[in-house]
């Protein structure tokens, strides 16, 4: 074994415990002397090889201590890097969890806002209230006046002319129109047949059709886009125009019943 290796073993065995530990590290000639003769002093030049052994041992000690310091510093640096990596992983995980929660909340909100309209007729002409267009209704639109206000009626949709554009509004009760739009659902009332189309109720009157406000208890199976949700006396309700609805189940199917 080399001198450096022997020194490291002694350093490990004694634990560098003060003077007693240091004695284990010194060359044998310093500790026990040369045979029966007493140990020589550090200034004894009669045996140059003894001084060489001391110098080699001291250098080995210095190198070992420096190596231990370097290893200790490297260990602390690696611990610091690992702590940084753990922190970054935690931050990334929290960011991902937050994004996932926001994503889920967003789609829950979209579903809640659109659930009442899921069963609306597909492929029919419809524009929700508030929709604005520069060209307005089609060429087949008809003028309808209610309470002194002129409307344009086209395929179940009512438009108002405002400035240089047209805006869709909810159907005004009392309006008389020539026909029920395609896609309207027929229903039976005590007063006769009626039709429902995206929040608007029609009934026959003098060969034409009148827009009327539905009575409480009347049930429909969808609401149009553009409805809002609100709580009345702690009950969650849906509003479209001036009509309030509450969710009910009819033979396991979600429906919406008109309330006062």
Secondary structure, 3 states (H helix, E strand, C coil): CCHHHHHHHHHHHHCCCHHHHHHHHCCHHHHHCCCCCCCCCCCCCCCHHHHHHHHHHHHHHHHHHHHHHHHHHHHHHHHHHHHHHHHHHHHHHHHHHHHHHHHHHHHHHHHHHHHHHCCCCCCCCCCCCCCEECCCCCCCCEEEEECCEEEEEECCEEEEEECCEEEEECCCCCCEECCCCCCCEEEEECCEEEEEECCEEEEEECCEEEECCCCCCCEECCCCCCCEEEEECCEEEEEECCEEEEEEEECCEEEEEEEC
